[in-house]
Each structure stands twice: as structure tokens, then as C-alpha cells.
């Protein structure tokens, strides 16, 4: 009997340890792409402005790059919220909203007042909240929305029996009005996004307003999350009107909806392809910049082949010091390889943008860390257009005026305490 009990306990222990090991690997997994290879008669990886690049990146990231969009880059809250409030007030048929981060305050109250009025006027309003990112909004807040007729759903509620999805959050931002006007970017429902992004407590961010066929792609992104949260997969012309598929401009654009998977993610493939395709300039603004070994190699390879690679990230004004320290643990390798790094000084730099060779741009929610690449749902508008690319480069250069460049020799002389914090944070980089 004792022997049987011992065997059963041993088997149970093995099972527990086995599941624990699998769980740790699952919760700390990375993504597998380590290099980009160009094969064919033309030789090498197609450049960012080449037709072949656009076709290939569309296939490998599952993004339809379609002509006929009108794209407006909006910098900070001063440019974003006035346009957003005006579009919401003009809604006649439908509004879909999805936010990761939401806190009580003037911005959340303004949104509630506007969409509640529209819902009472007969506009169909759907609000998908991430259960983790919006947990500080009160039950009373959502009760008032529901009382006005807004339908509210919660994405992946935090329950003990669903811990496997705890770290898989919807970091997506969606606003779609009447199926014809859309917004995404780094902004959320919090007063820290108000202002011009040049003073303390006014976050620096980049967002995008667009019309044209890409709007329906963002709408589809919303309803993929809505289906998971509610069990209802929505179709029909209220949210997918025929006019939403029509051209409203001349710009090529498409919506990257990146989602977790077992293998390489579309976010990882997009980022690797974009770095490899740069020939002259690659400017990346990213608030949580913690590139893994493979992406550091890709960035250094780009610099070594003559690309002007510059990274703009946050400074000690960051809201998450652990992530900042983990990112700084990688600076020396990048600086030694020819990558230039800047830290934004006035306030938290929260933008997530990329522009390659002044023609290939991305604006959205995707961070340059393992959490965004492997675990989160993300939304980025990809744009192949020289005018938008030139604007993105101007914005980047203007931000550098408010930034401090990290010099290799000076950085090497930083205090040992900082190095200790960096090395400690680096151990957690897979889950930050």
C-alpha cells in the first residue's frame, strides 16, 4: 500500500512539475524569426519602396494594402481629441469603441457624455473594454453607458480559472464611426494624453485618423474581439456599409491586426520585414523598447549596411521603470553596432511608430518588446505613401529636438547601481 501511495505521489509530482515547466515556457515564450532572407533573380530583400516589398509584406503579415485611403497623422491629444469628439458627435448610424487603457477623468467623461447622447438618439454604440487595462473605471461608469443604450462587453475578464489568458491582453485601440471614419494609435481614455506632449504629465503620442477601405479592416479587428467577448460574430450593413469599402483618397494602407499564436506572429514578421527592407533611413519611435537578441541583430545589420538607424524611446520619465531599465541593458550592443538611440526628455514618450526610407510607415499600438510581439492583440495602420512618410520623418526629427542622444562612451560610465537595475530588469524582459 505504501509503495502504491509512493508511486501515485511521485506520478502526481511529475505531472505538477511538467505542467509547471510548460506553463513557464508558455508565459515566457518569445517569437522564432531570427533573420530575413531575400532569394531570387533580383537578389536580396526588396527595398521598402519596391512593389515586390509591398506584395510580400501583405502576404506574410496578412494585411491587405489597398489603394483609396485618406490618412491623417495626429500628434498628441491636442490634435487627436478635438477631431475624435467631432466625429463621434456627427455619428448617424453606428459607433464601435475598443480601448486597452482607461482611467477616470475628463477624457473618459467626455467620451461617455458624447456616446451616451448618440445612443439615446438611436445610434448603435458598442464598447469593448479590456478587463485589465480598464479595471479602474467604475461599475457606475459602465452602468451609465448601458442605461443610455451603449452595449458594453469585457475582453478576457480576470478570473482564477482563466489565468492562461491573463497575460494575453487586447492592447488594441479602435474607434469607427458609421463604418466610414476610423482611429487607432497609442492614445487611451486618460487625462495624461491631453495637451501637446512637450511638458510633464502630458504624454507624447502619435495617432492616426483614416477613411477608405482600411476602415473596414479596423472594424473587422473590433468584431474579432467582440466575438470572443460576447460569442456573437456580427455581420450586416449597419457596421459594414457598402460605402465603407469605397475609395476616399489615393494612399495605400492596411490594418495590421496582430494576435498571439504558437509560432511567429504577424507583428514579429512585420517588424522584421520592415527593418530588413530599409536602405537609407529607419526611424523608430517606441515607448517600451526592449528588443530581443534577434531584433538587435536585425537593427545592427541594417546600420552595418549603411542605413541611418535611429531609435527614439522614453527616458526616466517613463511610467514603467522596469521596462526602461531592461531596454537600457541592450543599449551598448546597439550603439556599438552603429544604431543611434535617443531618450525623450520632457515627459513620457508613448508613441509607437516606424518609418523606413520615407515611404513605409506604421502608426499604432505595437511596442518593441516581447509582450507586444508575442502576447498582446495589437492594431497598427501600415501606410505605403511618400507624403505620409515625409510627415513621419518630420515629426521624428522634431521630437529629437526634445531628446538626449545616448553616447556610447558616456553611457559606459553610468553608475554601477544603474547597471545593476538594468541587469536585474533584463531577467524579466520576456514578461514585461
N, C-alpha and C positions, 0 to 999 in steps of 0.2 A: 504493500500500500504506500509506504514511504517512497519507494522507488518510483511508483506511478506519479505520486504528487510532485516529486522532484523533476521528473520528465515533463510534466504538464507546466510547472512553473518555469522551467528552462525554455520550453517552446514559447510560452507567453512572453518571456523576457526578450527572446529573439525577435518575436513579432513586433513588440513595442519598439525595440531598438531599430528594427528595419524600417518601420513606419516613420520613426523619428528622423532617421537618416534621409529617407525620401522627402520628408517634409522640409528639412533644412535645405536640401538641394533645390527643391521646388521654390522655396521662399527666397533663395539667394541666386537663382539662376541668371545667367547672362544671355547674350544672343550670339549666334555662331559665325556670322560673317566676319572674316578677317582680312580680306583683300578683294579688289575689283580687277578683273582681267578683261582686256579687250582682245578679241580674236576675230580675224577676218582680213580681207584684202586691204582695207584702209589702214589696218594696224593700230593698236592702241584703243583706249577708251574714247568714245566720241566726246567732243567738246560740248560745253553746256548750251551753246547756241545752235548746235547742229540738229537737223531734223531727226537724224538717227538717235540722238540722245533723247529727245522728247518722246519718240515712239517707244524706245526701250524702257525708259523710266516709267512710262504709263503702264506697260505690261508688267514690269517687275514690282510695282507698288500698287497695282490695281486701281490706278487713278486715271479717269478719262479726262485728258486735257482737250477741252473743247473751245473752239473759237466763238466769239459772240458775247463775251463778258465785259462788264464795265467795273473796274476795280479802283477803290479809293483807299489809300493807306491813311489811317487816323492815328495821330501821335498823342498819347496821354488822354486823360479824362476830359480836358478842355476841348479837344476835338471830337471825342467819342460820344459822350453822354448827350450833348445837345442834339446831335444828329439822331442818336438812338431814340431819345424821348419823342422827337418829332415824328419819326417813322412809326413808332408804336401808337401815338395818338391818331395817326392817319389810317390805322388798320380798319378794314371794312369787313373782312371775312374770317381771317384766322391769324393766330399768333402761336408760335412754338418757342419755348424758352428752355435752355438747359445750362446750368451753371455748376461748376465744381465748388468754388469758394463763395460763401455768402455770410455776411455778418450784419447784425442790426445797425441801423444808421440811416442817414439821409438818402443814400443811394437805394438801399433796399426799400425804404418807404416810398420813394418816388416811383420806383418800378411797380410796387403794389398798387399805388393810387391810380396809375395810368392803366394798367392791365385790368384792374377791377372795374374801372369806368367803361372800358371797351367791352368787357364780358357782360356787364349789365346792358350794354347797347346791342347785344346779340352776336358779338364776335366770339368765335370759338377759341378759347385760350387753354393751352396745355403747358404745364410747368413740370419739368423733370429735374429734381434736385438730387445731387449726390449726398447720400446719407451721412458720409463722414465730413465732407467739406462744408456742408450747410447745417451742421448739428447745432450751431449756436443761434440759429433763427428759431424763435419760439413756436410752440404749438399754436399760440394765439395768432401769430403772423399768418400761418398757413390756413388757420380756421377762417380768418377774414377773407383770404383769397377764395376759399371754397364757397363761402357764403355769397360772394359776388358772382359765382359761376365759373371760376377758374378750376380746371381739373388738375390736381397735384398728385404726382407719383414720386416715390422714393426709390433711388437706384441703389441696389445692394445694401439693404438695411443691416446694421451691425447686430448680429445675433451670435450666440455662442456656437450654434450648430452650423454656422456658415463662415467659420474662421478661414476656410480655404480661399474665400474671395475677399477677405479683409484688406489685403494689400493691392487688390486689383480695383482701382477706383476709376470713375469716369471723370477725367480731367478736362473734358470737352466743354467748349462754350458754343452755344447755338442761340441765335435769335433769327427767326424767319418770320417775316410779315407778309401776309396774303400770298405766300408762295412766290414772291417776286423780289423781295429785298432781304439780304442776309448779312449777318455779322458773325465774326469769330475773332479770336485773338487772346491776349493774356488777361484781359480785364475780368473783373468779377463784381459782385454786389457788396462793395465795402467802400467807405469814405476815403480810404487811403489811395484809391485810384482817382480821386478828384484832383484837379489842378494841372500844372504844367510839367511836372516831373523834374524840376530843377531845384527844388528846395526840400528840406527834411520833411518826412511824413507825407509827401506827395509822390507816389511811386511813378517811376518812369516805365511806360509800357507802349507797345505797338499793337494796333488792332486793324481790322480791315472790314470795310463795307463793300458789298458787291451785288450786282444784278446780272442776269443772264443764266445760262444753263447750269452753272456751278451752284446756283441756289438750290436746285432740286437735289444735288448731291449732298449738300449740308442737311437738307430736310430728311433725306434718307438716313443719314447718320443719326439724326434725332430719333427717328422711328425705330431704328435698330435697338437703341437703348430703351425706348418706350415699350417695345415688345417684351424685352426681358423683364422690365419692372412691372408691367401690367398683365402680360400674357396676351395682349391684343396687338396684332400686326395690322396697321392701318393702311388703307388704300383710298382711292377716290379723288375727285377733282377739287374738294374743299381744300385739302392740303397739297395736292399735286395738280394744280390747274394747268390747262394746256399752255397758257401764256408763260408759265414758269419755265418752259422748255425752249422758249424763243430767244433769239439773239437780242442783246440790248447794248452791244458795243463791238469792239474789234479784238479784244485781248484774249489770248489763250490762257485758260485757267482750269483748275480742277481741285477737288476737295480730297485731301488725304485723310481718311478715317483709319487711324492706326489702332489695332486692338491686340491684346495678348494672344499668344499661341505657343505651341510646344517648340516649334523651330524658330527660324529667323522671322522677325516681324517686318511689316511693311514700313514702319518707322525707321528701323535699322537699315533696310535696303535703300530707302530714300536718302538717308543721311550719307551712307557710304557712296552711293552713286553721285551725289551732288559734290562731295569732296573730290572724288576721282575725276570729275568732268571739268573742274576749274583749270583754266590755262593761264590766266593773268592775275585775277583777284578773287579772293574768297573772304568775305566779311561775315562773321557770325556774332550775333548778339544773343547771349543766353544767361539767364539768371542763375541756373543751377548747373554749372559747367563741371562735370566730373567724368571726363572721357575715359573709357577703359583702355587696356593695352592696345587693342586692335585699332580703335579710333585715334589714339595718339599716334600710332604708326601711320595711319592714313593722312593725318594732318601734317606730320613731319615729311612724309613722302611728297605731299603737294608743295610744301615750302622748298624741298630739295630740288624739285624740278622747275623752280623759278616762280612759283605762284606767290603773290603777296598775301599771305595768310594772316589775318588779324582776328583776335577774339576779344570781344567786349563782354565782361561779366560784372558781377556785383563786387562791392568792397565790403569792409566791415560794417557797412550799413545794412547788410543782409538780414532777413528775418529768420534764417536758419543757419546759425554759425557752424554747425557740424558739417553741413554740405559745403560751405565755403572753405573750411579747413581741408576737407577731403579733396576738393578741387585744387587747392594750392599745393597739395602734396604731389601734383602732377606737373606743376609749372616748369620745374628745372628741365625735365626731359624735353618739353615742348620748346622752351626758349633755346636750349642747346641745338635743337633741330631747325631753328630759323623761324619759328612761329612767334608772332608778336602778340602780347597779352596786355590788356588794359582793364583797369578796375574803375567803375563809375563811382564818383565821389559824393555827389550831393545827397543821394537818397538811395533807396532800394531800386536796383535796375531789374525789372521783371520781364522785359521783352524777350521773345523767342523768335528770332528772325535769321534768315540766311540770304545772302545774295552772291551769286557766282558770275564773274565776268560781266556784271552789269546787265544781264539778260534773264537770269534764272533766279527767282525769288521765292521765299516761303515766309508766311506770317501766320502765327497760330499759337498753339498751346504746348508744343513739343519741346521739352527740355533736353539738354545734352547730358543725360545721366541714365543709369540703368533702370530707374523707376519708370521714366517715360518710355524708354526703348523696349522694355520687357514686360512691364506690369500694367501700365495705365492705358485706358482708351484716350486717344488724342485727336485733335482736329486742326489741320493746317491747310490754308489755301496755297496752292502751288501756282505760280504765275510765270509764263514764258513771254516776256514783253520787255523791250528795251526802255520804254518810258518809265514803267514801274521800277525796273532795275536801277535806272539812274536816280530815281527818287529815293530808293532804299539806300543807295550809296551815299547820297547827300545827307540823309538822316544819320547814317552811321558816322560819317565824318563830323557832323555837328555834335554828336554825342561824345566824340573823342576830345572835344574842347573842354569837356567837364570831367575828364577821366585822367588817371595817372597811369603811365606806361610802366610795366614791371621790367626793370633792367636786371639781367642775369646776375652780374657781379654783386649788385646791391642786394638782390633777393637772397643770394647765398649767405649774406652776412646777417640775416634776420635772427632774432633771439632764439636761443635753444628751446625756450618754452613754446614758441610758435611751432617749431619743428616737431615737438612732442605732441602738441594738439593735432597737427596735420597727420602724423603717422597713426595716431590713435583713431582719428576720424576715418582715415583711409581703410582701416579694417572693416568699417561698416558700409563701405561705398556701394556694395551690391543691394543694400536695402534702403538707402537714403532716398 
